[in-house]
Amino acid sequence: MPPEFEPLIAGLIESGREQAVLGRAGELDASLATLQFADRLRRAADRLCQEAAEAGRRDGASWREIGEAVGGITPQGAEHRFSRAAKERRSKASKVVWAAKERRAPASR
C-alpha cells in the first residue's frame, strides 16, 4: 500500500471508533460497540475490494495487476478471491465432493 494511504486510513478508523463509542456508558459497551464498528468496517472494505477488482477487470487489468494491488498475492490467488465465476466453480465442485462422501458413508441406524 502506498504510504500516503496510512494516515488517511488511521484517521478514518479513529474517527469511526470515536463515533461508535460516543455515549456508551461502560467499558464493556464501548468494547462491543468498537467490535461492531470493526466488523461493519471489514465487511464494507471487502465489498469495496470486490467492486474495485471487478471494475479493474472490466477496465482491462490482469489478475497479476489486481494481485499486486492487494498486497502482492499471486494471479491465481487474486482470481480465487475476486472472480465470481471461480467462486461458482468452487461451490459446484464442493457440492459434488460432499455428495459423493454422503453416498459412501454407512447408513446409521
KABEL-V206129 format. One record per residue. N is the residue number from 1. OMEGA is omega in radians with two decimals (NA if undefined). D_LAST is the distance of its C-alpha to the last C-alpha in whole Angstrom. Layout:
BEGIN
n = {N;N}
omega = {OMEGA;OMEGA}
d_last = {D_LAST;D_LAST}
END
This chain:
BEGIN
n = {1;2;3;4;5;6;7;8;9;10;11;12;13;14;15;16;17;18;19;20;21;22;23;24;25;26;27;28;29;30;31;32;33;34;35;36;37;38;39;40;41;42;43;44;45;46;47;48;49;50;51;52;53;54;55;56;57;58;59;60;61;62;63;64;65;66;67;68;69;70;71;72;73;74;75;76;77;78;79;80;81;82;83;84;85;86;87;88;89;90;91;92;93;94;95;96;97;98;99;100;101;102;103;104;105;106;107;108;109}
omega = {3.09;-3.07;-3.11;3.11;-3.05;3.13;3.12;-3.13;3.14;3.12;3.12;-3.14;-3.13;3.10;3.11;3.11;3.13;3.13;-3.10;-3.07;-3.13;3.09;3.11;-3.01;-3.02;-3.13;3.13;3.11;3.13;3.13;-3.14;3.09;3.09;3.10;3.09;3.10;-3.12;3.13;3.12;3.09;3.11;3.14;3.12;3.11;3.09;3.11;3.13;3.09;-3.13;-3.14;-3.13;3.10;3.11;3.11;3.10;3.11;3.11;-3.12;3.05;3.12;3.07;3.07;3.09;3.14;3.12;3.11;3.11;-3.12;-3.12;3.01;3.03;3.05;-3.10;3.06;3.11;3.11;3.12;3.12;3.13;-3.08;-2.94;-3.07;3.09;3.13;3.12;3.11;3.13;3.10;3.13;-3.13;3.13;-3.14;-3.12;3.10;3.13;-3.14;-3.13;3.11;3.12;3.12;-3.14;3.14;-3.11;-3.09;3.11;-3.13;3.11;-3.10;NA}
d_last = {57;61;62;63;60;59;62;61;57;58;60;57;55;57;58;55;54;57;56;52;54;57;57;54;54;53;51;48;48;50;48;45;48;48;45;44;47;46;43;45;47;45;43;47;48;45;46;49;48;46;49;52;50;49;53;54;52;54;57;57;55;53;50;52;54;52;50;53;54;51;51;51;48;48;48;44;43;45;44;40;41;43;43;41;40;39;36;35;35;33;31;30;29;27;25;25;24;21;20;20;18;15;15;15;12;9;7;4;0}
END
